[in-house]
């Protein structure tokens, strides 16, 4: 199996903080690898070094196999807001763009020799089918309006455009940083299937545990600045990681026992330290380093209290909401109850975030009534993330909310203790928020929401950018939360762990209430679709089977079939003539781009029609 990537001794630090040091590893053809680690430990930095966006400190080497194509999906796509979707995707097609641009310049120049070379380059790179390929990929990602400006897109729509740019590069090696962020579940499942079927080699960072389990065959973990590799899926990784920790702990315990004996020797025989014992003294200090290793894993500690919650939560009666021509809610009525745990699912743009904004009081309905209980205190975690003043530090942000926070047992803790429990050490308190990683900002944002002691949590995509370790803790907290939950999430595992029924947004203001978690809903949909297909097959009359004659002689055509055969021959002659004419036009190189794409499309239609008619012609001639 060919080695696609060799990495030797790469390191990354920011100031006095080392993310990882002298990491080396190899990735073979066909590997599908997920990189896991807590936020702020350098996952995105490592991917950017491999993609050539950033550089390793103190040298090191990143060597890809010669001539393989590498595509990088960054967490945040940088795009031109004034370009259309089609123009943006077209601009990223590095292999084809030079050939197409040269062809357009050659046409404008009138230089025949240059035009001939440009046509040859277009043929070699299959440049004629670029537009069709772009539209096919965008359509598979449910992007229909290719003339829409990039600046008008939602986060989910922009992420789908970024995916299209990556897919169209036809790269052998994909590097993907949080590919599922901002995507709706249908697109995540499409991408999951695409990567499962693809023969590409893959290295990605993701917090989506179902996605990770179904796509990846290897887990790489950054732990205390070092890299560890585990073959298998996420579940197997957890088992093997625990085994590694047990083995390491046994080695540490052994070193500590040996250290006690060596320490006695060091203290009791200072006069015996001759040159001959120097090796033992050096070994003693090496032993001290091994024995001082701690395997303690720091996790977020969520232990905040909540305000008393009365009987009335939120009562909705005949609520209507529109944005221009789009109906977001149509006569929606519902009474939320204490302890209710609702997940919200539906495609991008159907109104999920708008619904949360309405429930939280950020929007007013066009008609109908939304009543909130007097004791209701909402903690609203939005997709936008944390708001902070320019230059504001971590501690200043938290102290602006409260100096102390009430915990679940009724006691109070200081803002600094609260920060420690959310893995912000004392030395980080004066760090500016704008230089934190995306995951660290999200963790701080979660802290600022919870420290207000809400009794209803409204969470809009809370899993984006949070590491798996923090998600596990958050899930446990939400399972024990005594208030009401309203959660929009594309993370199927998270929904299965935290909610007991769903609001399914079906579009045009319709909401279906489904009792159960997301996996149960998908199973229900699958069973329903299977039943509908079975019913359709049962109601469709079976096609009569033709009676086979024992006569082996050729059956004569009926008058109608004879006329059909003559028409087919006439049609085929006309189609082949039109095809030859269009191919001649293309080879001249004088067509404008619009006419060129129109001609290319027409040729494809003609080929499909010829295939169909030739098949029928053969049937009749048999």
C-alpha positions in Angstrom: 0.0 0.0 0.0 1.5 3.4 -1.1 2.4 6.0 1.5 0.6 9.2 0.6 1.9 11.4 3.4 5.0 11.4 5.6 5.3 13.9 8.4 8.5 14.2 10.4 9.2 16.3 13.5 6.6 19.1 13.1 5.9 21.4 16.1 3.6 24.3 16.9 3.7 26.8 19.7 2.0 30.1 20.4 4.1 32.3 22.7 5.2 30.1 25.6 2.4 27.6 25.0 3.4 24.4 23.1 0.5 22.7 21.3 2.5 19.8 20.0 6.2 19.0 19.6 8.2 16.8 17.2 5.2 14.9 15.9 5.9 12.3 13.2 3.4 10.0 11.4 2.6 8.3 8.1 -0.7 8.1 6.2 -1.2 5.4 3.6 -3.4 5.3 0.6 -7.0 4.5 1.6 -6.7 5.5 5.3 -9.7 7.5 6.6 -8.5 9.1 9.8 -10.2 11.3 12.4 -8.0 13.5 14.6 -9.4 14.0 18.2 -8.2 16.1 21.1 -9.5 18.8 23.5 -10.1 22.3 22.2 -7.0 24.4 22.1 -4.5 21.6 21.7 -3.7 22.2 18.0 -6.0 20.1 15.9 -6.8 22.9 13.4 -3.1 24.1 13.4 -1.9 20.6 12.5 -4.3 20.4 9.6 -3.3 23.8 8.4 0.4 22.8 8.5 -0.4 19.7 6.4 -2.4 21.8 3.9 0.4 24.4 3.6 -1.6 27.2 5.1 0.7 27.4 8.2 4.3 26.3 8.9 5.8 24.1 11.5 8.1 25.7 14.1 11.7 24.6 14.2 11.6 22.9 10.8 10.2 19.5 10.3 9.0 18.0 7.0 5.6 17.4 5.3 6.0 15.2 2.2 3.1 14.2 0.1 3.4 11.5 -2.6 4.4 13.0 -5.9 1.6 14.1 -8.1 -1.3 13.4 -5.8 -3.9 16.2 -5.5 -4.7 17.5 -2.0 -7.9 19.4 -1.1 -8.4 21.3 2.1 -11.7 22.1 3.7 -11.2 24.9 6.3 -13.6 25.5 9.1 -14.3 29.0 7.8 -14.3 29.4 4.0 -12.9 32.7 2.8 -15.0 33.8 -0.2 -15.8 36.9 -2.3 -19.3 38.1 -1.2 -19.9 39.7 -4.6 -19.4 36.6 -6.6 -22.3 34.3 -7.5 -22.2 30.7 -6.2 -21.3 29.4 -9.6 -18.4 31.9 -10.0 -17.0 31.1 -6.6 -17.0 27.4 -7.2 -15.6 27.9 -10.7 -12.7 30.0 -9.3 -11.6 27.1 -7.1 -11.2 24.6 -9.9 -7.5 25.0 -10.1 -6.9 22.1 -12.6 -9.4 23.4 -15.1 -9.4 27.1 -14.8 -6.1 27.8 -16.6 -7.2 25.8 -19.6 -10.5 27.6 -19.8 -9.0 31.0 -19.3 -6.4 30.4 -22.0 -9.1 29.2 -24.3 -11.1 32.4 -23.8 -8.0 34.6 -24.3 -7.1 32.6 -27.5 -10.5 33.1 -28.9 -10.2 36.9 -28.3 -6.7 37.1 -29.7 -7.6 35.6 -33.2 -4.3 33.7 -33.1 -5.1 30.4 -34.9 -2.0 28.5 -33.6 -2.7 29.6 -30.1 -6.4 28.7 -30.4 -5.4 25.2 -31.6 -3.2 24.7 -28.6 -6.0 26.0 -26.3 -8.5 23.6 -27.8 -6.1 20.7 -27.3 -5.7 21.7 -23.7 -9.4 21.9 -23.2 -9.8 18.4 -24.7 -7.1 17.0 -22.5 -8.6 18.5 -19.3 -12.2 17.9 -20.2 -12.8 21.6 -19.9 -16.0 21.5 -22.0 -17.9 19.7 -19.2 -16.9 22.0 -16.4 -20.2 23.8 -16.1 -22.2 20.6 -16.1 -20.0 19.1 -13.4 -20.4 22.2 -11.2 -24.1 22.1 -11.5 -24.3 18.4 -10.8 -22.3 18.7 -7.6 -24.2 21.8 -6.4 -27.5 20.0 -7.1 -26.4 16.9 -5.1 -25.7 19.3 -2.2 -29.2 20.8 -2.7 -28.0 24.2 -4.0 -30.3 25.1 -6.9 -29.8 28.9 -7.2 -26.3 29.1 -8.6 -26.7 32.8 -9.4 -27.2 33.8 -5.7 -24.5 36.0 -4.3 -22.1 34.5 -1.7 -22.7 37.4 0.6 -26.4 36.4 0.9 -25.8 32.9 2.0 -26.4 31.4 5.5 -23.7 29.6 7.3 -25.0 26.2 6.2 -25.3 27.3 2.6 -21.8 28.7 2.5 -20.5 25.4 4.0 -22.2 23.5 1.2 -20.5 25.7 -1.4 -17.2 25.0 0.4 -17.9 21.3 0.2 -18.7 21.6 -3.6 -15.3 23.4 -4.1 -13.5 20.5 -2.4 -15.4 17.7 -4.2 -14.9 19.2 -7.6 -11.1 19.1 -7.2 -11.3 15.3 -7.5 -8.4 15.1 -5.0 -6.9 11.8 -3.9 -6.2 13.2 -0.4 -8.8 15.2 1.6 -8.1 17.3 4.7 -11.3 18.4 6.4 -11.7 20.6 9.5 -15.2 20.1 11.1 -17.0 19.2 7.8 -20.4 18.8 9.5 -20.6 22.2 11.2 -23.6 24.2 10.1 -25.0 21.5 7.8 -28.4 20.1 8.2 -28.8 16.3 8.8 -29.8 15.4 5.3 -26.6 16.9 3.9 -24.5 15.3 6.7 -25.9 11.9 5.7 -25.2 12.6 2.0 -21.6 13.5 2.8 -21.3 10.5 5.0 -22.3 8.2 2.1 -20.1 10.1 -0.3 -17.0 9.6 1.9 -17.9 6.0 2.6 -18.0 5.2 -1.2 -15.1 7.4 -2.1 -11.6 5.8 -2.6 -10.0 9.0 -1.3 -7.6 9.1 1.6 -8.9 11.3 4.4 -7.7 13.2 7.5 -10.4 15.1 9.3 -11.3 16.8 12.6 -14.9 16.2 13.6 -17.0 16.2 16.8 -19.8 14.2 15.2 -19.5 10.7 16.7 -21.9 9.0 14.3 -20.2 10.5 11.3 -16.8 9.6 12.7 -17.8 6.0 13.5 -19.3 5.4 10.0 -16.6 7.1 7.9 -13.2 6.5 9.7 -11.1 3.4 10.1 -8.4 5.1 12.2 -8.3 7.6 15.1 -5.3 9.8 15.8 -5.2 11.6 19.2 -3.1 14.5 20.4 -2.5 13.9 24.1 -0.1 16.1 26.1 1.6 17.3 22.9 2.2 13.8 21.5 0.4 11.9 18.8 -1.1 8.4 19.3 -2.7 6.3 16.5 -5.5 3.7 17.0 -6.8 1.4 14.3 -10.6 1.0 14.4 -13.6 3.2 14.9 -14.4 5.6 17.8 -15.8 3.0 20.1 -12.7 0.8 19.6 -10.5 3.9 20.2 -12.1 4.5 23.6 -11.3 0.9 24.6 -7.7 1.0 23.3 -7.1 4.5 24.9 -8.2 3.2 28.3 -5.9 0.2 27.8 -3.0 2.6 27.0 -3.7 4.6 30.1 -3.7 1.5 32.3 -0.4 0.4 30.8 1.1 3.9 31.3 -0.1 4.1 34.8 1.5 0.7 35.6 4.8 2.0 34.2 4.5 5.2 36.3 3.7 3.2 39.4 6.7 1.0 38.8 8.9 4.0 38.2 7.7 5.6 41.5 8.5 2.4 43.5 11.9 2.3 42.0 12.4 6.0 42.6 11.9 5.5 46.3 14.7 3.0 46.5 17.0 5.2 44.4 16.2 8.2 46.5 17.3 6.3 49.7 20.6 5.5 47.9 21.1 9.1 46.9 20.5 10.4 50.4 22.4 7.8 52.3 25.6 7.6 50.4 26.7 11.1 49.3 30.4 10.2 49.9 30.1 7.2 47.6 29.3 9.2 44.5 32.3 8.5 42.4 32.7 8.6 38.7 31.6 4.9 38.6 28.2 5.9 40.1 27.6 8.8 37.8 25.5 6.6 35.4 23.2 5.7 38.3 22.8 9.4 39.3 21.8 10.2 35.7 19.4 7.3 35.6 17.9 8.6 38.9 17.0 12.0 37.3 15.5 10.2 34.2 13.5 8.1 36.7 12.2 11.3 38.4 10.9 12.5 35.0 9.0 9.2 34.4 7.6 9.1 37.9 6.3 12.7 37.8 4.0 12.1 34.8 0.3 12.6 35.6 -2.4 11.0 33.6 -5.1 13.1 35.1 -7.5 14.3 32.4 -9.1 17.7 32.9 -12.7 17.9 31.9 -15.2 20.7 32.0 -17.1 20.6 35.3 -20.7 21.8 35.0 -22.4 22.3 38.4 -24.5 25.4 38.0 -27.9 25.8 39.7 -31.1 26.9 38.1 -33.8 29.4 39.1 -37.1 28.1 40.4 -39.5 27.4 37.5 -43.3 27.8 37.8 -46.0 25.9 36.0 -46.2 28.2 33.0 -43.2 28.0 30.7 -44.2 29.2 27.2 -47.7 29.0 25.8 -48.2 29.5 22.0 -51.6 30.0 20.5 -52.2 30.3 16.7 -48.8 31.8 16.0 -48.1 33.0 12.5 -44.7 34.3 11.2 -43.6 35.3 7.8 -40.4 36.7 6.2 -41.6 38.3 3.0 -43.2 35.6 0.9 -41.8 32.8 3.1 -44.1 31.3 5.8 -42.1 30.3 8.8 -45.0 29.3 11.1 -48.6 28.6 10.3 -51.1 28.6 13.2 -48.6 27.1 15.6 -50.1 26.2 19.0 -48.2 24.5 21.8 -47.8 24.6 25.6 -44.3 23.9 26.8 -44.1 22.0 30.1 -41.5 21.7 32.9 -38.8 19.1 32.2 -39.7 18.8 28.5 -36.7 18.1 26.2 -37.4 19.0 22.6 -35.0 18.6 19.6 -35.7 20.6 16.4 -34.7 19.2 13.0 -35.3 20.2 9.4 -33.3 21.4 6.4 -31.3 24.6 6.3 -33.5 27.7 5.8 -36.7 26.2 7.0 -36.9 28.4 10.1 -35.4 26.5 13.0 -33.2 29.4 14.3 -36.0 31.9 13.6 -38.3 29.7 15.8 -35.8 29.8 18.7 -35.4 33.5 18.4 -39.2 33.9 18.6 -39.4 31.6 21.7 -36.7 33.6 23.4 -38.4 36.9 22.8 -36.0 38.2 20.2 -38.9 38.3 17.6 -42.6 39.0 17.8 -45.1 37.0 15.7 -47.2 38.5 12.9 -50.3 37.2 14.6 -51.2 34.9 17.5 -49.9 34.9 21.1 -46.7 33.9 22.8 -47.0 34.0 26.6 -44.0 33.4 28.9 -44.2 32.4 32.6 -43.2 35.0 35.2 -40.5 32.8 36.7 -39.0 31.8 33.3 -35.3 32.6 32.9 -34.1 31.6 29.5 -30.4 30.8 28.7 -30.1 31.3 25.0 -27.1 29.9 23.2 -27.1 31.2 19.6 -25.2 30.2 16.5 -23.6 33.6 16.4 -21.4 32.7 19.4 -20.1 34.9 22.2 -20.4 38.8 22.0 -17.5 40.7 23.5 -15.9 44.1 23.4 -12.8 44.8 21.5 -9.7 43.8 23.5 -11.9 42.3 26.3 -10.2 39.5 28.4 -11.7 36.2 29.5 -12.0 37.4 33.2 -13.6 40.8 32.2 -16.2 39.0 30.1 -17.3 36.7 32.9 -17.2 39.5 35.6 -19.5 41.6 33.4 -22.2 38.9 34.0 -21.6 38.2 37.7 -18.8 38.1 40.3 -20.3 34.9 41.9 -22.5 32.1 40.6 -24.9 29.8 42.4 -24.2 26.1 42.1 -26.6 23.1 42.0 -26.3 22.6 45.8 -27.2 26.2 46.6 -23.7 27.5 47.5 -21.9 30.2 45.5 -18.5 30.2 43.8 -16.5 33.0 42.3 -16.1 33.9 38.7 -12.5 32.7 38.8 -13.5 29.3 40.2 -16.1 29.0 37.5 -13.5 29.7 34.9 -11.2 27.0 36.4 -14.1 24.5 36.2 -14.5 25.3 32.5 -10.7 24.6 31.9 -9.5 28.2 31.9 -6.5 28.2 34.2 -5.5 31.3 36.2 -2.7 32.2 33.7 -5.3 32.5 30.9 -7.6 35.0 32.7 -6.0 38.1 31.1 -5.9 36.5 27.6 -7.9 38.4 25.0 -11.0 36.6 23.8 -10.3 37.3 20.1 -7.1 35.2 20.2 -8.9 32.1 21.6 -9.5 29.1 19.3 -13.1 28.6 18.0 -13.6 25.8 20.5 -12.3 27.8 23.4 -14.6 30.7 22.5 -17.6 28.3 22.4 -16.7 26.9 25.8 -16.5 30.4 27.3 -19.8 31.2 25.7 -21.4 28.1 27.2 -20.1 29.2 30.6 -21.6 32.8 30.3 -25.0 31.3 29.4 -25.1 28.8 32.3 -23.8 31.1 35.0 -27.0 33.1 34.8 -28.8 30.0 36.4 -31.4 29.6 33.6 -34.4 27.3 34.1 -35.0 26.9 30.3 -32.2 26.3 27.9 -32.6 27.3 24.2 -29.6 26.0 22.4 -28.9 26.7 18.7 -26.3 24.3 17.3 -24.4 23.9 20.7 -22.1 21.2 19.3 -20.4 23.4 16.7 -16.6 23.7 17.6 -16.9 21.9 20.9 -14.5 19.0 21.4 -15.9 15.5 22.1 -14.8 15.5 25.7 -16.7 18.7 26.4 -19.7 17.4 24.5 -19.8 14.2 26.7 -19.9 16.4 29.9 -22.5 18.7 28.4 -24.7 15.7 27.5 -24.5 14.4 31.1 -25.5 17.9 32.4 -28.4 18.2 30.1 -29.7 14.7 30.9 -29.8 15.8 34.6 -31.2 19.3 33.9 -34.5 19.8 35.7 -35.7 22.7 33.5 -37.0 22.7 29.9 -34.8 22.2 26.9 -35.2 23.4 23.3 -32.4 22.3 21.1 -31.5 22.8 17.4 -28.7 20.4 16.4 -27.4 18.6 13.4 -25.5 16.2 15.7 -27.5 13.0 15.7 -25.7 11.4 18.6 -26.2 14.5 20.7 -29.9 14.6 19.9 -30.3 10.9 20.8 -28.6 11.5 24.2 -30.4 14.7 25.2 -34.0 14.9 23.9 -37.1 12.8 24.1 -39.2 14.2 21.3 -38.7 16.2 18.1 -40.3 19.1 16.3 -39.8 18.2 12.7 -39.9 21.4 10.5 -41.4 20.3 7.2 -41.4 23.7 5.4 -44.2 26.2 4.7 -44.8 26.7 8.4 -45.7 23.1 9.2 -44.2 21.4 12.3 -44.6 17.7 13.1 -44.3 16.6 16.7 -42.6 13.2 16.9 -42.2 11.3 20.2 -38.7 9.8 20.4 -35.1 10.5 19.6 -33.5 11.2 16.2 -32.5 7.6 15.5 -36.1 6.5 16.2 -37.4 9.2 13.9 -35.1 8.0 11.0 -36.2 4.4 11.6 -39.9 5.6 11.4 -39.2 7.5 8.2 -37.5 4.4 6.7 -40.3 2.1 7.6 -42.9 4.6 6.2 -41.0 4.9 2.9 -40.7 1.1 2.6 -44.4 0.7 3.3 -45.3 3.3 0.7 -43.1 1.6 -1.9 -44.7 -1.8 -1.1 -48.1 -0.3 -1.4 -47.2 1.3 -4.7 -45.9 -1.9 -6.1 -49.0 -3.8 -5.0 -51.3 -1.2 -6.6 -49.4 -1.2 -9.9 -50.8 -3.8 -12.3 -48.2 -6.3 -13.4 -47.1 -6.0 -16.9 -48.4 -8.9 -19.0 -45.6 -11.2 -20.0 -45.3 -11.7 -23.7 -46.2 -15.2 -24.9 -43.2 -17.0 -26.2 -43.7 -18.7 -29.5 -42.0 -22.0 -30.1 -41.6 -20.8 -33.7 -37.9 -19.8 -34.0 -38.5 -18.0 -37.2 -38.3 -14.2 -37.1 -41.7 -12.5 -36.4 -42.9 -10.1 -39.1 -43.4 -6.5 -38.0 -46.8 -5.0 -37.9 -47.6 -2.0 -40.1 -47.4 0.3 -37.0 -44.0 -1.2 -36.0 -42.7 -0.9 -39.6 -43.6 2.8 -39.6 -41.9 3.2 -36.2 -38.7 1.6 -37.5 -38.7 3.9 -40.5 -39.1 7.0 -38.2 -36.3 5.8 -36.0 -33.9 5.5 -38.9 -34.9 9.0 -40.0 -34.4 10.4 -36.5 -31.1 8.7 -36.0 -29.8 10.1 -39.3 -30.9 13.6 -38.2 -29.4 13.3 -34.7 -26.1 12.1 -36.0 -26.0 14.9 -38.5 -26.7 17.5 -35.8 -24.1 15.9 -33.5 -21.4 16.1 -36.3 -22.3 19.7 -37.0 -22.0 20.8 -33.3 -18.7 18.9 -32.9 -17.4 20.8 -35.9 -18.5 24.1 -34.4 -16.7 23.3 -31.1 -13.5 22.3 -32.9 -13.4 25.7 -34.7 -12.9 27.5 -31.3 -14.9 30.6 -32.3 -17.9 30.1 -30.1 -18.7 32.5 -27.3 -18.7 30.9 -23.8 -22.5 30.9 -23.6 -22.9 29.2 -27.0 -20.1 26.8 -26.1 -21.9 25.6 -23.0 -25.2 25.4 -24.8 -23.6 23.3 -27.6 -22.0 21.0 -25.0 -25.3 20.4 -23.3 -27.1 19.7 -26.6 -24.4 17.2 -27.6 -25.0 15.3 -24.3 -28.8 15.3 -25.0 -28.3 14.1 -28.5 -26.0 11.2 -27.3 -28.6 10.1 -24.8 -31.4 10.2 -27.4 -29.3 8.3 -29.9 -28.6 5.5 -27.3 -32.4 5.3 -26.6 -33.4 5.2 -30.3 -30.7 2.7 -31.3 -31.8 0.3 -28.5 -35.4 0.5 -29.8 -34.2 0.0 -33.4 -32.3 -3.1 -32.4 -35.4 -4.5 -30.6 -37.5 -4.0 -33.7 -34.9 -5.6 -35.9 -34.7 -8.7 -33.8 
